[in-house]
Amino acid sequence: MTAQPFVRMSTLARLSGVPAPTIKHYLREGLLPREQVRATRNAALYDVSLVERIQRIKTLQRERFLPLRVIKSVLAGHPSKEDNAAASQAVQFALDSMAGSDSRTREQLLESGMRAEDLAFCEEIGVVAPTVVNGHETFRGDDLTLLRLLGTSRRVGITKEMLPIDIVGSYVRAIRELAKVEIELFRQGVMPRAGKDLSTLTEAATRLSEQLVILVRRKLLLPTLRAMVDVRTAETSAPKARARPADGHKAKVTVAHAASARVRRQKRAVT
């Protein structure tokens, strides 16, 4: 079996597409294993297999915006607080990439017909949160999509009596519990086994879990509705049992009839 060749820094930089000063910085930070570096009389030589690792580090920096200390933990494959930070960064990246890029200020939303009390309620329960841009409170991404969805429901004729804004609170409570289940499954199933692929797998799991929730809800919606209708129908169509007098009431009736019969017999005897 042929050993991996060792190359000069200039060649390593050319093969990886990463500048030599950056690679040397990775070495100083401990992101590249020292045993894959061989010192000679004239210059250091580097194992050409480092190319893949260097490219991965650069990708995590450029596309996931992870700091080097977090990347070091991800590459080492050791569960730690840094892993949690890496997973959080990857989730944020996935969510940001799925959200829209459009934005609207609070004033623009209110001018377009958004009810001030609806907007205030959504902020109160924590489903939307504005950021200040050029001195204006601005809603963007999923926050804006959610607010637009509420506005669309009003425009198509779903009034506040049909769908009160506080129903969103019930949704939030139910989905928060679902999110807890998802995170716990991820922590137990993915994180201990992901190793160096933690960020990539976290991003993929975030996207897949959203699709899974949508599909399962779609599959369960109609069967659940039918089951609820069947229960309601059974309750309303069941024959009502006739009310029976209690035993004590029966005894009182019998005594009264006997007393009445005695009175009638006494009257006949007198006459």
C-alpha positions as CSV (number, residue, x, y, z in Angstrom):
1,M,0.0,0.0,0.0
2,T,1.5,3.4,-1.0
3,A,1.9,5.9,1.8
4,Q,0.3,9.3,1.5
5,P,2.8,11.8,0.0
6,F,4.1,14.8,2.0
7,V,4.1,18.1,0.3
8,R,5.3,21.7,0.9
9,M,3.1,24.3,2.3
10,S,2.7,26.0,-1.1
11,T,1.4,22.8,-2.6
12,L,-1.0,22.2,0.3
13,A,-2.4,25.7,-0.1
14,R,-2.8,25.2,-3.8
15,L,-4.6,21.8,-3.4
16,S,-6.9,23.0,-0.6
17,G,-7.6,26.4,-2.1
18,V,-6.8,28.0,1.3
19,P,-4.0,30.5,1.7
20,A,-0.8,29.3,3.5
21,P,-1.1,31.9,6.3
22,T,-4.6,30.6,7.1
23,I,-3.4,27.0,7.2
24,K,-0.5,28.0,9.6
25,H,-3.1,29.7,11.8
26,Y,-5.1,26.4,11.8
27,L,-1.9,24.7,12.9
28,R,-1.3,27.1,15.8
29,E,-4.9,26.8,17.0
30,G,-4.6,23.0,17.0
31,L,-7.1,22.2,14.3
32,L,-4.6,20.2,12.2
33,P,-2.9,17.2,13.8
34,R,0.8,17.7,14.3
35,E,1.6,14.1,13.6
36,Q,0.8,14.8,9.9
37,V,3.5,17.4,9.7
38,R,7.1,16.3,9.1
39,A,10.0,18.6,9.7
40,T,13.0,18.4,7.3
41,R,16.3,20.3,7.2
42,N,15.1,22.8,4.6
43,A,11.3,23.1,5.2
44,A,8.3,21.4,6.8
45,L,6.3,18.9,4.8
46,Y,2.6,18.2,5.2
47,D,0.5,15.1,4.7
48,V,-1.5,15.7,1.6
49,S,-4.5,14.1,3.4
50,L,-4.8,17.3,5.4
51,V,-6.4,18.9,2.3
52,E,-9.8,17.6,3.1
53,R,-9.7,18.7,6.7
54,I,-8.5,22.2,5.8
55,Q,-11.3,22.5,3.3
56,R,-13.8,21.4,5.9
57,I,-12.6,23.9,8.4
58,K,-12.9,26.7,5.9
59,T,-16.4,25.6,5.0
60,L,-17.5,25.6,8.6
61,Q,-16.1,29.1,8.9
62,R,-17.5,30.5,5.7
63,E,-20.9,28.8,5.5
64,R,-21.8,28.0,9.2
65,F,-20.1,31.0,10.7
66,L,-18.6,28.9,13.5
67,P,-15.6,30.1,15.5
68,L,-12.4,28.0,15.4
69,R,-12.8,26.8,19.0
70,V,-16.2,25.4,18.2
71,I,-14.9,23.9,14.9
72,K,-12.1,22.2,16.9
73,S,-14.7,20.5,19.1
74,V,-16.8,19.5,16.1
75,L,-13.8,17.9,14.3
76,A,-12.7,16.1,17.5
77,G,-16.2,14.5,17.8
78,H,-16.4,15.0,21.6
79,P,-19.8,16.0,23.0
80,S,-19.4,19.2,24.9
81,K,-20.8,22.7,25.5
82,E,-19.0,23.6,22.3
83,D,-21.0,20.9,20.5
84,N,-24.2,22.5,21.7
85,A,-23.0,25.8,20.4
86,A,-22.1,24.2,17.1
87,A,-25.5,22.6,16.9
88,S,-27.2,25.9,17.7
89,Q,-25.3,27.7,15.0
90,A,-26.2,25.0,12.5
91,V,-29.9,25.2,13.4
92,Q,-29.8,29.0,13.1
93,F,-28.2,28.7,9.7
94,A,-30.8,26.2,8.5
95,L,-33.7,28.4,9.8
96,D,-32.3,31.5,8.3
97,S,-31.9,29.9,4.9
98,M,-35.5,28.6,5.0
99,A,-36.9,32.0,6.0
100,G,-37.7,34.7,3.5
101,S,-35.5,37.8,3.1
102,D,-38.2,40.4,2.9
103,S,-38.8,42.8,5.8
104,R,-41.5,45.3,6.9
105,T,-41.4,48.0,9.6
106,R,-44.1,48.2,12.3
107,E,-45.5,51.3,10.7
108,Q,-45.8,49.5,7.3
109,L,-47.6,46.5,8.8
110,L,-50.1,48.7,10.6
111,E,-50.7,50.8,7.4
112,S,-51.3,47.5,5.5
113,G,-54.2,46.6,7.8
114,M,-52.4,44.6,10.6
115,R,-54.4,45.1,13.8
116,A,-52.2,46.7,16.5
117,E,-53.7,44.3,19.2
118,D,-52.9,41.3,17.1
119,L,-49.3,42.4,16.6
120,A,-48.9,43.2,20.3
121,F,-50.3,39.8,21.3
122,C,-47.8,38.0,19.0
123,E,-45.0,39.9,20.5
124,E,-46.2,39.2,24.0
125,I,-46.3,35.4,23.6
126,G,-42.9,35.5,21.9
127,V,-43.7,34.2,18.4
128,V,-42.4,37.4,16.7
129,A,-39.7,39.9,17.8
130,P,-38.6,43.0,15.8
131,T,-35.1,44.2,15.3
132,V,-34.2,47.9,15.0
133,V,-33.0,48.8,11.5
134,N,-32.3,52.5,10.9
135,G,-34.3,53.5,13.9
136,H,-37.4,51.5,12.9
137,E,-38.7,48.3,14.5
138,T,-38.5,45.8,11.7
139,F,-40.0,42.3,11.2
140,R,-38.3,39.9,8.8
141,G,-38.1,36.2,7.9
142,D,-40.5,33.8,9.6
143,D,-41.8,36.6,11.9
144,L,-43.0,38.5,8.9
145,T,-44.4,35.3,7.2
146,L,-46.4,34.5,10.4
147,L,-47.8,38.0,10.6
148,R,-48.8,38.0,6.9
149,L,-50.5,34.7,7.4
150,L,-52.7,36.1,10.1
151,G,-53.5,39.1,7.9
152,T,-54.4,36.8,5.0
153,S,-56.8,34.8,7.3
154,R,-58.7,38.1,8.0
155,R,-58.8,39.1,4.4
156,V,-60.3,35.8,3.2
157,G,-63.2,36.2,5.7
158,I,-61.9,34.3,8.8
159,T,-63.0,36.9,11.4
160,K,-61.6,37.4,14.9
161,E,-64.7,35.6,16.2
162,M,-64.0,32.6,14.1
163,L,-60.3,32.5,14.8
164,P,-59.4,34.6,17.9
165,I,-55.8,35.8,17.9
166,D,-55.3,34.1,21.3
167,I,-55.6,30.8,19.6
168,V,-52.0,31.4,18.5
169,G,-51.1,30.9,22.1
170,S,-52.5,27.4,22.1
171,Y,-50.5,26.6,19.0
172,V,-47.4,27.9,20.6
173,R,-47.8,25.8,23.8
174,A,-48.5,22.7,21.7
175,I,-45.6,23.2,19.3
176,R,-43.2,24.1,22.2
177,E,-43.8,20.7,23.6
178,L,-43.2,19.1,20.2
179,A,-40.0,21.1,19.9
180,K,-38.8,19.8,23.3
181,V,-39.4,16.2,22.0
182,E,-37.5,16.9,18.8
183,I,-34.5,18.4,20.6
184,E,-34.4,15.5,23.1
185,L,-34.5,13.0,20.3
186,F,-31.7,14.9,18.6
187,R,-29.5,15.1,21.7
188,Q,-29.9,11.4,22.4
189,G,-29.8,10.1,18.8
190,V,-27.7,12.4,16.6
191,M,-25.2,14.3,18.8
192,P,-23.5,11.3,20.4
193,R,-23.0,9.7,17.0
194,A,-22.4,12.6,14.7
195,G,-18.7,13.2,15.4
196,K,-17.1,15.6,12.9
197,D,-20.4,15.7,10.9
198,L,-22.3,17.4,13.7
199,S,-23.0,20.7,12.0
200,T,-23.9,19.1,8.7
201,L,-26.2,16.6,10.3
202,T,-27.8,19.2,12.5
203,E,-28.7,21.3,9.5
204,A,-30.1,18.3,7.6
205,A,-32.1,17.2,10.7
206,T,-33.6,20.7,11.1
207,R,-34.8,20.7,7.5
208,L,-36.1,17.2,7.7
209,S,-38.0,17.6,11.0
210,E,-39.9,20.5,9.6
211,Q,-41.1,18.5,6.6
212,L,-41.9,15.5,8.9
213,V,-44.1,17.7,11.1
214,I,-46.0,19.1,8.1
215,L,-46.5,15.6,6.5
216,V,-47.6,13.9,9.7
217,R,-50.0,16.7,10.6
218,R,-51.4,16.5,7.0
219,K,-51.9,12.7,7.4
220,L,-53.6,13.0,10.8
221,L,-55.8,16.0,10.3
222,L,-58.7,14.2,8.5
223,P,-58.7,11.0,10.5
224,T,-58.7,13.0,13.7
225,L,-61.6,15.1,12.5
226,R,-63.6,12.0,11.5
227,A,-62.9,10.4,14.9
228,M,-64.1,13.5,16.7
229,V,-67.3,13.7,14.6
230,D,-68.0,10.0,15.2
231,V,-67.8,10.5,19.0
232,R,-70.0,13.6,18.9
233,T,-72.6,11.7,16.7
234,A,-72.6,8.7,19.1
235,E,-73.2,11.0,22.1
236,T,-76.1,12.8,20.5
237,S,-77.8,9.7,19.0
238,A,-77.7,7.5,22.1
239,P,-81.3,6.8,23.5
240,K,-81.9,8.4,26.8
241,A,-82.9,6.1,29.6
242,R,-86.2,6.9,31.3
243,A,-85.9,8.3,34.7
244,R,-86.9,5.8,37.4
245,P,-88.3,6.8,40.8
246,A,-86.0,6.1,43.6
247,D,-86.9,3.2,46.0
248,G,-87.8,5.7,48.7
249,H,-90.3,7.4,46.4
250,K,-91.9,4.0,45.6
251,A,-92.4,3.2,49.3
252,K,-94.0,6.6,49.9
253,V,-96.5,6.1,47.0
254,T,-97.4,2.6,48.3
255,V,-98.1,3.9,51.8
256,A,-100.3,6.7,50.5
257,H,-102.4,4.3,48.4
258,A,-103.0,2.0,51.4
259,A,-104.1,4.9,53.6
260,S,-106.5,6.1,50.9
261,A,-108.0,2.6,50.6
262,R,-108.6,2.5,54.4
263,V,-110.4,5.8,54.4
264,R,-112.7,4.7,51.6
265,R,-113.6,1.5,53.5
266,Q,-114.4,3.4,56.7
267,K,-116.8,5.8,54.8
268,R,-118.7,2.9,53.3
269,A,-119.1,1.2,56.7
270,V,-120.5,4.4,58.2
271,T,-123.1,4.8,55.5
